[in-house]
Structures are given as structure tokens and as C-alpha cells.
Amino acid sequence: MEKAVKLEDILEGMEMQFDETNTYLNVKEGVVVQVSDQDLRRAEEDEPFDDLYDWQIEDIKTAIDILENFEDYIRLPTKFDINEYEMMEDFCYSLSNDKDRNRLLNAISGRGAFRRFKDEIIYMGIRDEWFEFRDKCYEKVAIEWCQDHGIEYI
């Protein structure tokens, strides 16, 4: 039986992804787990864990469970599935002041767009509004992902 998952856990899992890590939802347990590529490789090798710390052993046990029971896990959307540039662009268009909107749209053109956007929202004093907007976008992605995979969330 699949357990409902906290939407907050999915959001946290989506936001806390790093290169060379994989974040999954265990649909049977309703929990989000993260495992590194290195742990997955080590789990495939079937070597003894005697030289590892307890926390490393737990990570490899999780990796083994993912490999052996892959049907119980669904990978969360990755940074490649989440278009943060599009979120920034949508935020720009959400601004009612034409001058502010155009200023931010210019900031996100070309190389260095993320850095310039960050600098501009701080300068303009709308950093908190951006994070609120971004959080809602992430929540929308998470809800759609749950719906697409038939995941019950709370």
C-alpha cells in the first residue's frame, strides 16, 4: 500500500539536489531519500562495508534497496526538469511596473543572467517577492509531478 507523502518533503527533495546525487520518493513508505552516484556504484559491486562509517552503511543500504526494489521508487524532478530561467522570466512579467519589468528582463538576457537577476532583485528590494514566487512555482511542479505519478500528497 502506498503512503501519502508530505508535499513539503518533495519540495525539500527537489531543492536539495546536487550533482551526482539522485533523489527518489519511496512510494511504499511515502518518504523521500537521496543517494549519491558513488553509493549506487558501491551497492552494485556487492563488496563488504567493513571499512565504512555507520552513516555510510545506511546510505549504501538505501542504494541497495533502490536497486533491488526499483519499482518502489520514483525519481523526483531534477534541476534539468525544473526550468528556473522560465520562472525568472515569468516573475519579470508578473511585475506591474513597466520600468521594473523591463529592467529585470534586460538583466536575464545573455550570459550571467542568474547572477544579474539576483543582483537586481536585491537592488530593487524585491528579493522576498521573488522567493515567494519561486516557491509557488516549485510547489506547482511538485503537485503536477505527484498527479502525473498518482501520488497522494498532504
C-alpha positions as CSV (number, residue, x, y, z in Angstrom):
1,M,0.0,0.0,0.0
2,E,1.3,3.4,-0.9
3,K,1.5,6.1,1.8
4,A,0.7,9.7,1.2
5,V,3.8,11.9,1.1
6,K,4.2,15.3,2.6
7,L,4.4,17.8,-0.2
8,E,6.9,19.7,1.9
9,D,9.3,16.6,1.7
10,I,9.0,16.5,-2.0
11,L,9.8,20.2,-2.3
12,E,12.7,19.9,0.0
13,G,14.0,16.9,-2.0
14,M,13.7,18.9,-5.2
15,E,15.5,21.9,-3.9
16,M,18.3,20.0,-2.1
17,Q,19.6,18.1,-5.2
18,F,23.3,18.2,-6.1
19,D,25.3,17.0,-9.0
20,E,26.0,13.3,-8.7
21,T,23.1,12.7,-6.4
22,N,19.7,11.1,-7.1
23,T,16.5,11.9,-5.1
24,Y,13.7,9.4,-5.0
25,L,10.3,9.0,-3.5
26,N,9.8,5.6,-1.9
27,V,6.1,5.2,-2.8
28,K,5.5,2.4,-0.3
29,E,6.9,4.3,2.6
30,G,6.0,7.8,1.5
31,V,9.5,9.1,2.2
32,V,12.0,11.0,0.1
33,V,15.5,9.6,0.0
34,Q,18.7,10.8,-1.5
35,V,21.6,8.7,-2.7
36,S,24.8,9.5,-4.4
37,D,26.0,8.0,-7.7
38,Q,29.0,6.7,-5.7
39,D,26.7,4.8,-3.3
40,L,24.8,3.3,-6.1
41,R,28.0,2.1,-7.8
42,R,29.2,0.7,-4.5
43,A,25.8,-1.0,-4.0
44,E,26.2,-2.7,-7.4
45,E,29.7,-4.0,-6.5
46,D,28.4,-6.1,-3.6
47,E,31.6,-5.6,-1.6
48,P,31.7,-5.7,2.2
49,F,31.2,-2.5,4.1
50,D,33.6,-3.1,6.9
51,D,35.7,0.0,6.2
52,L,32.7,2.4,6.3
53,Y,31.1,4.6,8.9
54,D,27.6,3.8,10.1
55,W,26.1,6.7,8.2
56,Q,27.8,5.5,5.0
57,I,26.5,2.0,5.6
58,E,22.9,3.3,5.9
59,D,23.4,5.3,2.6
60,I,24.6,2.1,0.8
61,K,21.7,0.1,2.3
62,T,19.3,2.7,0.8
63,A,21.1,2.4,-2.5
64,I,20.8,-1.4,-2.4
65,D,17.1,-1.1,-1.7
66,I,16.7,1.2,-4.6
67,L,18.5,-1.2,-6.9
68,E,16.6,-4.3,-5.7
69,N,13.2,-2.7,-5.4
70,F,13.3,-0.1,-8.2
71,E,9.6,-0.3,-8.8
72,D,9.0,1.2,-5.3
73,Y,10.9,4.4,-6.1
74,I,10.2,7.3,-8.4
75,R,12.9,9.8,-9.1
76,L,11.9,13.4,-8.2
77,P,12.1,16.1,-10.8
78,T,15.8,17.2,-11.2
79,K,17.2,20.7,-11.9
80,F,17.0,19.7,-15.6
81,D,13.3,19.1,-15.3
82,I,12.7,22.4,-13.5
83,N,13.2,25.5,-15.6
84,E,14.3,28.2,-13.2
85,Y,15.1,30.6,-16.0
86,E,11.5,30.4,-17.1
87,M,10.5,31.1,-13.5
88,M,12.6,34.2,-13.5
89,E,11.1,35.3,-16.8
90,D,7.6,34.7,-15.5
91,F,8.4,36.7,-12.4
92,C,9.6,39.6,-14.6
93,Y,6.3,39.6,-16.5
94,S,4.3,39.4,-13.2
95,L,5.7,42.9,-12.2
96,S,3.1,45.6,-12.8
97,N,5.7,48.4,-13.1
98,D,6.9,48.6,-16.7
99,K,10.2,50.1,-15.7
100,D,10.9,47.3,-13.1
101,R,9.7,44.6,-15.5
102,N,12.0,45.9,-18.4
103,R,14.9,46.3,-16.0
104,L,14.7,42.6,-14.9
105,L,14.0,41.3,-18.4
106,N,17.2,43.1,-19.6
107,A,19.1,41.5,-16.6
108,I,18.2,38.0,-17.7
109,S,19.4,38.4,-21.2
110,G,22.6,36.6,-22.2
111,R,25.4,35.1,-20.2
112,G,25.4,35.7,-16.4
113,A,21.6,36.0,-16.3
114,F,21.2,34.3,-13.0
115,R,23.8,36.4,-11.3
116,R,22.5,39.7,-12.7
117,F,18.9,38.7,-11.8
118,K,19.9,38.1,-8.2
119,D,21.8,41.4,-8.0
120,E,18.8,43.3,-9.5
121,I,16.2,41.9,-7.2
122,I,18.3,42.7,-4.2
123,Y,18.9,46.2,-5.5
124,M,15.2,46.7,-6.3
125,G,14.2,45.4,-2.9
126,I,12.0,42.6,-4.3
127,R,14.1,39.6,-3.2
128,D,11.4,38.3,-0.8
129,E,8.8,38.6,-3.6
130,W,11.0,36.6,-5.9
131,F,11.4,33.8,-3.4
132,E,7.7,33.7,-2.7
133,F,7.0,33.5,-6.4
134,R,9.7,30.8,-6.9
135,D,8.4,28.7,-4.0
136,K,4.9,28.7,-5.6
137,C,6.4,27.6,-8.9
138,Y,8.2,24.8,-7.2
139,E,5.0,23.8,-5.5
140,K,3.2,23.7,-8.8
141,V,5.9,21.5,-10.3
142,A,5.7,19.1,-7.3
143,I,1.9,18.9,-7.4
144,E,1.9,18.2,-11.1
145,W,4.6,15.6,-10.6
146,C,2.5,13.9,-7.9
147,Q,-0.6,14.0,-10.1
148,D,1.4,12.6,-13.1
149,H,2.6,9.6,-10.9
150,G,-0.7,9.0,-9.0
151,I,1.0,10.1,-5.7
152,E,-1.2,11.1,-2.9
153,Y,0.2,14.1,-1.0
154,I,-0.6,16.1,2.1
